[in-house]
Amino acid sequence: MWTFNVTRALIREAGLAPVPKRVPKTDEEGLEIVASYLRSAAADSRCVVKLHSLLHVSPDLIVIRNKRDIRDRLFSYFQFLKVSIDEQSIEAAVSKSLAKEAHYDRWPADRILNIPFESIENQSDEVIRKIATFIGLSALNEKIIRSVDFRFSKQQVRKKIADLEHHVLDGEGNLKQGVNPDAVVEALGQVRAFDVDSGFQSGHVTDYCPGDWRHLWTERQKQMVDAAIRAASHRFAQKS
């Protein structure tokens, strides 16, 4: 979500209108927005959506991809969704993750910007400059870069999410009465506060550091993940 919001903020700082105004909650909504935008795009606007779905190469599309170690990705996925970690769920998640990586590895180099996940925390200002250049906004000054960097720092985002949760959830994490449905998202029996302007929601900011899976997973879970990665990598190698 950091990359998505930074990109939208840069577009807005350049005097353009980011599309959509409100962040869609599903990939289906996002893809519809993209299709509609491509049919009738306003010259003073830019469309930015965050998707898990695979996009096909097109002269009308560019991709910004956060690259992250697969085990860190898997831990974040299971932690965020709070789903059970078993062989079947791990195999499905690994296969999907590696397929997505392989898909975007084949994109033309000039149509995709790859951002190492660790650089967002360690070199966020430099990443913002790279995004601005990639989307054609390299003329933005350093004051804007610093402002965007501050607004989407982990501390500021954590505060935004806490404010959201205070307004829509009670002390036990249940939905308060009379809350606008747009302000929440429900999945797998969970209710999360959701910000329609940024897409940030409960659970988006944690203290997890790269490699923490080593001491947060059990030995059995590590073994299942290793086995799933080996099997999926073998399948992809056979297909290539």
Wavefront OBJ file of the C-alpha trace (Angstrom):
o trace
v 0.000 0.000 0.000
v 2.960 2.333 0.576
v 3.979 2.280 -3.086
v 0.394 2.727 -4.246
v -0.193 5.752 -2.014
v 3.162 7.362 -2.741
v 2.468 7.123 -6.477
v -0.978 8.695 -6.086
v 0.455 11.450 -3.886
v 3.150 12.279 -6.443
v 0.537 12.505 -9.184
v -1.529 14.851 -7.051
v 1.518 17.013 -6.232
v 2.170 17.350 -9.966
v -1.256 18.951 -10.402
v -2.890 15.872 -11.902
v -5.957 13.999 -10.680
v -5.374 10.428 -9.452
v -8.028 7.969 -10.608
v -10.005 6.532 -8.882
v -10.910 9.031 -6.181
v -11.837 6.231 -3.791
v -9.735 3.105 -3.468
v -11.477 -0.072 -4.700
v -11.679 -2.965 -2.255
v -11.340 -5.762 -4.821
v -9.287 -6.559 -7.906
v -12.502 -6.841 -9.893
v -13.356 -3.222 -9.122
v -9.816 -2.140 -9.890
v -9.746 -3.859 -13.277
v -13.073 -2.279 -14.222
v -11.682 1.136 -13.315
v -8.602 0.550 -15.472
v -10.698 -0.579 -18.450
v -12.993 2.430 -18.129
v -10.056 4.823 -17.796
v -8.361 3.467 -20.909
v -11.542 4.049 -22.892
v -11.956 7.693 -21.886
v -8.999 9.053 -19.955
v -8.904 12.734 -19.026
v -5.646 14.399 -20.073
v -5.083 15.889 -16.612
v -5.449 12.567 -14.784
v -3.510 9.361 -14.164
v -4.971 6.005 -13.157
v -3.241 4.053 -10.376
v -4.592 0.812 -8.929
v -3.157 -1.833 -6.630
v -3.781 -5.311 -7.996
v -3.009 -8.914 -7.171
v -4.291 -10.037 -10.586
v -1.840 -10.535 -13.449
v -1.768 -7.855 -16.155
v -0.820 -8.479 -19.761
v 1.843 -6.351 -21.421
v 0.305 -3.297 -23.053
v 1.657 0.037 -24.333
v -0.966 1.674 -22.106
v 0.257 0.080 -18.868
v 3.288 0.299 -16.621
v 3.861 -1.718 -13.451
v 5.525 -0.876 -10.160
v 6.381 -4.094 -8.338
v 7.605 -4.522 -4.779
v 10.095 -7.402 -4.762
v 10.329 -9.359 -1.531
v 11.799 -12.631 -0.337
v 9.157 -15.309 -0.828
v 9.260 -16.447 2.798
v 8.725 -12.892 4.022
v 5.826 -12.574 1.561
v 4.290 -15.810 2.791
v 4.593 -14.869 6.439
v 2.967 -11.486 5.776
v 0.177 -13.150 3.783
v -0.734 -15.667 6.478
v -0.339 -13.156 9.287
v -2.525 -10.527 7.609
v -5.329 -12.907 6.612
v -5.021 -14.969 9.816
v -5.613 -18.197 7.907
v -4.394 -21.605 9.016
v -0.914 -22.651 7.902
v -1.105 -26.200 6.552
v 0.440 -28.042 3.619
v -2.453 -27.309 1.262
v -2.630 -23.577 1.986
v 1.155 -23.207 1.825
v 1.385 -25.059 -1.492
v -1.349 -22.872 -2.999
v 0.237 -19.631 -1.742
v 3.736 -20.601 -2.909
v 2.542 -21.647 -6.359
v 0.595 -18.404 -6.830
v 3.477 -16.266 -5.577
v 6.098 -17.868 -7.832
v 3.761 -17.727 -10.834
v 3.274 -13.991 -10.313
v 7.023 -13.442 -10.006
v 7.681 -15.379 -13.217
v 4.960 -13.447 -15.031
v 6.353 -10.016 -14.179
v 9.959 -11.125 -14.686
v 9.013 -11.391 -18.357
v 7.726 -7.811 -18.629
v 9.754 -5.381 -20.795
v 12.325 -3.669 -18.593
v 11.136 -0.189 -19.601
v 7.539 -0.977 -18.562
v 8.205 -2.161 -15.006
v 9.889 -0.649 -11.947
v 11.114 -3.220 -9.435
v 11.452 -1.973 -5.864
v 13.264 -4.132 -3.275
v 10.935 -4.236 -0.287
v 13.724 -3.454 2.193
v 14.534 -0.201 0.388
v 11.115 1.189 1.293
v 12.169 1.243 4.947
v 15.862 1.968 4.476
v 15.901 4.358 1.498
v 12.322 5.577 1.197
v 13.233 9.030 -0.142
v 15.335 7.510 -2.933
v 12.528 5.086 -3.801
v 10.114 8.020 -4.067
v 12.488 9.745 -6.493
v 12.677 6.579 -8.607
v 8.886 6.299 -8.708
v 8.546 9.953 -9.702
v 11.040 9.492 -12.548
v 9.421 6.255 -13.696
v 5.975 7.843 -14.004
v 7.364 10.904 -15.763
v 7.343 13.371 -12.860
v 11.069 13.839 -12.323
v 10.659 17.641 -12.108
v 9.142 17.411 -8.608
v 11.291 19.249 -6.089
v 12.914 17.862 -2.941
v 10.418 19.571 -0.633
v 7.626 17.517 -2.205
v 9.689 14.337 -1.968
v 10.312 14.907 1.749
v 6.664 15.759 2.368
v 5.420 12.576 0.689
v 8.066 10.554 2.521
v 6.876 11.881 5.888
v 3.150 11.434 5.175
v 3.598 7.746 4.413
v 6.195 6.893 7.027
v 5.377 3.879 9.173
v 4.694 6.137 12.159
v 2.188 8.295 10.278
v 0.424 5.348 8.664
v 0.209 3.571 12.014
v -1.450 6.680 13.463
v -3.899 6.874 10.548
v -4.929 3.242 11.015
v -5.344 3.720 14.774
v -7.635 6.706 14.126
v -9.660 4.647 11.645
v -10.069 1.789 14.088
v -11.127 4.186 16.858
v -13.994 5.452 14.718
v -15.339 2.146 13.410
v -14.383 -0.615 15.875
v -15.071 -1.092 19.561
v -12.543 -2.273 22.126
v -13.090 -5.914 21.173
v -12.638 -5.353 17.462
v -16.335 -5.473 16.634
v -18.052 -3.034 14.282
v -19.693 -0.070 15.994
v -23.325 0.674 15.210
v -24.107 3.161 12.452
v -20.701 2.921 10.754
v -20.604 3.637 7.024
v -20.032 0.273 5.254
v -17.436 1.960 3.035
v -15.244 2.410 6.123
v -14.823 -1.310 6.734
v -13.811 -4.402 4.821
v -14.848 -7.935 5.750
v -13.016 -11.101 4.752
v -12.795 -14.594 6.232
v -14.957 -13.544 9.161
v -12.767 -10.556 10.020
v -13.857 -6.932 10.182
v -11.169 -4.348 9.438
v -11.228 -0.561 9.387
v -10.711 0.647 5.809
v -9.710 4.110 4.567
v -11.418 4.818 1.236
v -8.868 7.519 0.347
v -5.723 5.408 0.807
v -6.773 1.770 1.075
v -4.928 1.396 4.371
v -6.686 -0.948 6.749
v -6.264 -2.722 10.064
v -3.185 -4.921 10.127
v -1.307 -3.127 7.352
v 1.531 -1.963 9.619
v 3.493 -4.394 11.781
v 6.880 -4.539 13.462
v 7.899 -7.509 11.321
v 11.456 -7.324 9.948
v 12.859 -9.250 6.966
v 13.809 -12.757 8.032
v 11.680 -12.780 11.201
v 9.970 -15.916 9.873
v 13.063 -17.805 11.061
v 12.001 -17.488 14.686
v 8.249 -16.942 14.236
v 7.503 -20.134 12.279
v 7.774 -23.548 13.873
v 10.300 -26.023 12.462
v 7.421 -27.964 10.935
v 6.100 -24.847 9.194
v 9.570 -24.061 7.827
v 9.835 -27.592 6.461
v 6.433 -27.328 4.759
v 7.379 -24.010 3.170
v 10.737 -25.365 1.964
v 9.043 -28.419 0.439
v 6.398 -26.289 -1.287
v 9.021 -23.948 -2.768
v 11.101 -26.872 -4.077
v 8.065 -28.541 -5.643
v 6.729 -25.360 -7.257
v 10.170 -24.340 -8.533
v 10.581 -27.801 -10.098
v 7.221 -27.509 -11.849
v 8.072 -24.086 -13.264
v 11.489 -25.324 -14.425
v 9.844 -28.176 -16.327
v 7.454 -25.796 -18.079
v 10.155 -23.361 -19.188
l 1 2 3 4 5 6 7 8 9 10 11 12 13 14 15 16 17 18 19 20 21 22 23 24 25 26 27 28 29 30 31 32 33 34 35 36 37 38 39 40 41 42 43 44 45 46 47 48 49 50 51 52 53 54 55 56 57 58 59 60 61 62 63 64 65 66 67 68 69 70 71 72 73 74 75 76 77 78 79 80 81 82 83 84 85 86 87 88 89 90 91 92 93 94 95 96 97 98 99 100 101 102 103 104 105 106 107 108 109 110 111 112 113 114 115 116 117 118 119 120 121 122 123 124 125 126 127 128 129 130 131 132 133 134 135 136 137 138 139 140 141 142 143 144 145 146 147 148 149 150 151 152 153 154 155 156 157 158 159 160 161 162 163 164 165 166 167 168 169 170 171 172 173 174 175 176 177 178 179 180 181 182 183 184 185 186 187 188 189 190 191 192 193 194 195 196 197 198 199 200 201 202 203 204 205 206 207 208 209 210 211 212 213 214 215 216 217 218 219 220 221 222 223 224 225 226 227 228 229 230 231 232 233 234 235 236 237 238 239 240
